[in-house]
Structure formats: structure tokens, C-alpha cells
Amino acid sequence: MNRPVPEPLGPGQESVWDYPRPPRVEPTAEDVEVWLGGVRVAASRRALRVLETSHPPAYYLPLEDFEPGSLRPSERTSWCEFKGAAAYHDVLGGDAVARHAAWSYPRPSRGFESLRGRVAVMPGAVDRCTVDGEVVTPQAGGFYGGWVTSRVVGPFKGAPGTSGW
């Protein structure tokens, strides 16, 4: 399959087609929040963004930036060719439970050690996620955990017909 044509950039935007593979991890001072069950379950200005070709950024928040009791270990696991074995967590907020809605890398692969002690959240599994007050659109497809904001342009992997990218 041919590489898709990147969408044109506007002022202050970045293209996911300029992100590297393997992914790059970078710190951000953006105000990142996660809401579930009508309550804020996480807030951070110390997140890391994982940037990978064709994917909107995934945000990893320090574990201590989640409200106490808002994460519960889940039985689900997965494997990333770059980051290693992922452990999943249920997210709890108010009276709501979002099963397997967050993941972490307890023993990340070499080059991704900065993800240890951090948790990413699937924005489509919770009430909302925000970056600097902007409500995030979840990456399409339900498998990837990218956060689409006005800052990034695609097209993004995850939608039907993109599995070969």
C-alpha cells in the first residue's frame, strides 16, 4: 500500500507523517486532564507524548497525577514491538468504571524507560480527555490510544482501510 497523502499543515500544526518510526517520546507541559463519571480522575502538566508515524500522540501521565483509587489493575495485556509488554488498568471515576481503558509499561523496552511509572488512557473509553482545555477526539478504530487535537493533522491510522499503513 502506498503512503497516504498528508493533510496540509496550518499555523502551529504538526503532521503525524513527520513523526518517526520507531516512536519518539517527548515531554510536554500541556495541561492534560482525564474525566470519567463526571469527575476528574487525572490532571498533569508533566505528561509525555509518544509520537509515531501515522498516529496522533498518545499521552502518558505520571501515576501520581491520577486521583487515588482511580486505577485498578486489569487482567488484559498486550505487546508493542517497540515498548514491550503492556499492563492494562480499569479507570474508576464517580460511579463509572471504564474496563481496560488505560495501560502502562511496567518494564518498558530499551529506549522507552521514561514510560515506567506512567499511564496512558484511551480517550474513547472515558467521558473526555482534554489538552490545554481542548476536548480530544479519540483515534479511530478503538485499538490505538491516540489523542486527536487541532494541533495534529493526518490522515490517521485506525480508520477502516488503514491497517496496511
Secondary structure, DSSP 8 states (H G I E B T S, - for coil): ----------TT-EEGGGS-SS-EEEE--S-EEEEETTEEEEEESS-EEEE-TTS--EEEEEGGGB-TTSEEEEEEEEEETTTEEEEEEEEEETTEEEEEEEEE-SS--TT-GGGTTEEEE-GGGSSEEEETTEE-EE-TTSSS--EE-TTEE---TTSTT-TT-
